[in-house]
C-alpha cells in the first residue's frame, strides 16, 4: 500500500505526531531534486507501521494538496506547529528553476530563490494557503528552521540574488482558532550567518545546530545551542567535536534533522 518514493536531494523533512496508535510517528517529505535533476512538488507521508508479528514496516503515501500549492523547490523547510489542539504544516523558502517562459538553452538549469511566501498546509484535509508577510523579504534557501509549540523560527540561509548569508532570525507564530488561521512574523535579534547546517532537538527547550557554511567555500566548524526560557530565545556557541579528517575535508554540509 505504498507509493513510489524517488531518491530526493535537499527535500524538506519533518515529523508529525500520528493520529492513530499504529501510526504514532509520521514523517512529511516535500520537494527536493530527483535523480534526473528535476524538481519535485510532491508531498509524501511516511509512517512506521507495526504489524501483529512485531515486524516493523514503512508505509509511504502521496498527499494531494489543493489551494495555494507550494511549487517545486529544494533547500526549503517544512515544520509542524501545534495550536489549540490542532496542527498545521509550515513551508518556507527554498530554490527553484526560473519560470519556464524565461528558460533558454543557456539558462535551462538557472535557479532563483523562491518568493518569501509562508504556506500553511492542513495535512488532514490537504488544503494549502499562502501568506505574504512584509517582514520576510527573501525566500532564503538552505536556512535553519525549528518549531516550538505554535511558532517556527527561521535562521540564516543564503540569498542567491545577493550572494549573502544574512544573520537573520525570524519567528513565525501561527494561531489556529475555529476560523481562519492568524500568521504573524517578528524580526528577532541575535541571529547567526549560516546556511546548510544540521539542526536537531535535544529537549523541549533546546536545539543544537551543527556545521553549515558561513561564507562560500568556508565551512562552519562551530556548533551552537539554541535555548528557550520564558519565550526568549538565546543562541550561543558550544564546544565542538573533534572533527574527523573526512568531515573536515568533505565538500558539503547538508542540513536536515538528525533526530
SULBELKA-V448180 format. One record per helix or strand. SS is the DSSP state (h for helix, s for strand). FROM is the first residue (numbers start at 0). LEN is the number of residues. If there is no record, write none. Layout:
# SULBELKA-V448180
ss: {SS:SS}
from: {FROM:FROM}
len: {LEN:LEN}
This chain:
# SULBELKA-V448180
ss: {s:s:h:s:s:s:s:s:s:s:s:s:s:h:s:s:s:s:s:s:s:s:s:s:s:s:s:s:s:s:s:s:h:s}
from: {8:11:20:24:32:38:42:55:65:73:76:85:94:99:110:116:126:138:140:143:150:157:163:168:181:194:197:205:212:217:222:231:244:256}
len: {1:6:3:6:1:1:8:8:2:1:7:7:3:3:4:6:6:1:1:5:5:2:1:7:6:1:6:5:3:2:7:7:5:1}
